[in-house]
Amino acid sequence: MKEQESGDFTILGSGSIVQQFANLGLIDEYHLVVVPVILGAGKSLFKDIKEMSLKLLGARGFKNGIVLIKYISAESI
Protein backbone atom coordinates (compact mmCIF):
# COMPACT_ATOMS: atom_id res chain seq x y z
CA MET A 1 0.00 0.00 0.00
CA LYS A 2 2.80 2.42 0.85
CA GLU A 3 4.55 1.77 -2.47
CA GLN A 4 1.34 2.54 -4.38
CA GLU A 5 0.92 5.92 -2.65
CA SER A 6 -2.79 5.21 -2.39
CA GLY A 7 -3.31 8.12 -0.01
CA ASP A 8 -4.29 8.38 3.62
CA PHE A 9 -7.12 6.49 5.23
CA THR A 10 -8.53 5.93 8.69
CA ILE A 11 -9.27 2.67 10.50
CA LEU A 12 -12.13 2.99 12.99
CA GLY A 13 -13.27 0.38 15.46
CA SER A 14 -11.26 -2.63 14.33
CA GLY A 15 -8.46 -3.69 16.65
CA SER A 16 -7.64 -6.75 14.56
CA ILE A 17 -7.04 -4.68 11.41
CA VAL A 18 -4.93 -2.17 13.37
CA GLN A 19 -2.86 -5.07 14.75
CA GLN A 20 -2.25 -6.54 11.30
CA PHE A 21 -1.34 -3.21 9.71
CA ALA A 22 0.91 -2.22 12.64
CA ASN A 23 2.83 -5.50 12.51
CA LEU A 24 3.45 -4.94 8.79
CA GLY A 25 4.73 -1.42 9.45
CA LEU A 26 1.89 0.18 7.47
CA ILE A 27 0.76 2.71 10.08
CA ASP A 28 2.58 6.04 10.20
CA GLU A 29 0.39 7.86 12.72
CA TYR A 30 -1.86 6.84 15.60
CA HIS A 31 -4.67 9.17 16.68
CA LEU A 32 -6.12 7.79 19.90
CA VAL A 33 -9.27 9.09 21.54
CA VAL A 34 -9.44 8.55 25.30
CA VAL A 35 -12.94 8.64 26.74
CA PRO A 36 -12.94 8.97 30.54
CA VAL A 37 -15.09 5.93 31.33
CA ILE A 38 -13.72 2.98 33.29
CA LEU A 39 -15.23 -0.27 32.01
CA GLY A 40 -13.03 -2.78 33.83
CA ALA A 41 -12.77 -5.04 30.78
CA GLY A 42 -12.59 -4.87 27.03
CA LYS A 43 -10.47 -5.63 24.00
CA SER A 44 -6.87 -4.47 23.93
CA LEU A 45 -6.03 -2.43 20.84
CA PHE A 46 -2.33 -3.32 21.03
CA LYS A 47 -2.59 -6.90 22.35
CA ASP A 48 -0.76 -8.75 19.56
CA ILE A 49 1.39 -5.94 18.16
CA LYS A 50 5.15 -6.30 18.20
CA GLU A 51 6.98 -3.75 20.32
CA MET A 52 7.48 -0.39 18.65
CA SER A 53 8.51 3.13 19.58
CA LEU A 54 6.14 6.05 19.15
CA LYS A 55 6.84 9.78 19.31
CA LEU A 56 4.19 12.12 20.72
CA LEU A 57 2.99 14.65 18.12
CA GLY A 58 0.46 16.35 20.37
CA ALA A 59 -2.53 16.05 22.63
CA ARG A 60 -5.76 18.00 22.86
CA GLY A 61 -8.23 17.95 25.71
CA PHE A 62 -11.90 18.78 25.30
CA LYS A 63 -14.36 20.28 27.81
CA ASN A 64 -16.19 16.95 28.14
CA GLY A 65 -13.01 15.21 29.35
CA ILE A 66 -12.20 13.40 26.10
CA VAL A 67 -8.54 13.60 25.04
CA LEU A 68 -7.15 13.19 21.52
CA ILE A 69 -3.54 11.98 21.51
CA LYS A 70 -1.47 11.86 18.33
CA TYR A 71 1.64 9.71 17.89
CA ILE A 72 3.92 8.99 14.97
CA SER A 73 5.77 5.74 14.51
CA ALA A 74 9.45 6.32 15.29
CA GLU A 75 10.23 4.21 12.19
CA SER A 76 8.43 6.81 10.02
CA ILE A 77 10.74 9.63 11.11
C-alpha positions in Angstrom: 0.0 0.0 0.0 2.8 2.4 0.8 4.5 1.8 -2.5 1.3 2.5 -4.4 0.9 5.9 -2.7 -2.8 5.2 -2.4 -3.3 8.1 0.0 -4.3 8.4 3.6 -7.1 6.5 5.2 -8.5 5.9 8.7 -9.3 2.7 10.5 -12.1 3.0 13.0 -13.3 0.4 15.5 -11.3 -2.6 14.3 -8.5 -3.7 16.7 -7.6 -6.8 14.6 -7.0 -4.7 11.4 -4.9 -2.2 13.4 -2.9 -5.1 14.8 -2.2 -6.5 11.3 -1.3 -3.2 9.7 0.9 -2.2 12.6 2.8 -5.5 12.5 3.4 -4.9 8.8 4.7 -1.4 9.4 1.9 0.2 7.5 0.8 2.7 10.1 2.6 6.0 10.2 0.4 7.9 12.7 -1.9 6.8 15.6 -4.7 9.2 16.7 -6.1 7.8 19.9 -9.3 9.1 21.5 -9.4 8.6 25.3 -12.9 8.6 26.7 -12.9 9.0 30.5 -15.1 5.9 31.3 -13.7 3.0 33.3 -15.2 -0.3 32.0 -13.0 -2.8 33.8 -12.8 -5.0 30.8 -12.6 -4.9 27.0 -10.5 -5.6 24.0 -6.9 -4.5 23.9 -6.0 -2.4 20.8 -2.3 -3.3 21.0 -2.6 -6.9 22.4 -0.8 -8.7 19.6 1.4 -5.9 18.2 5.2 -6.3 18.2 7.0 -3.7 20.3 7.5 -0.4 18.6 8.5 3.1 19.6 6.1 6.1 19.2 6.8 9.8 19.3 4.2 12.1 20.7 3.0 14.6 18.1 0.5 16.3 20.4 -2.5 16.0 22.6 -5.8 18.0 22.9 -8.2 18.0 25.7 -11.9 18.8 25.3 -14.4 20.3 27.8 -16.2 16.9 28.1 -13.0 15.2 29.3 -12.2 13.4 26.1 -8.5 13.6 25.0 -7.2 13.2 21.5 -3.5 12.0 21.5 -1.5 11.9 18.3 1.6 9.7 17.9 3.9 9.0 15.0 5.8 5.7 14.5 9.5 6.3 15.3 10.2 4.2 12.2 8.4 6.8 10.0 10.7 9.6 11.1 
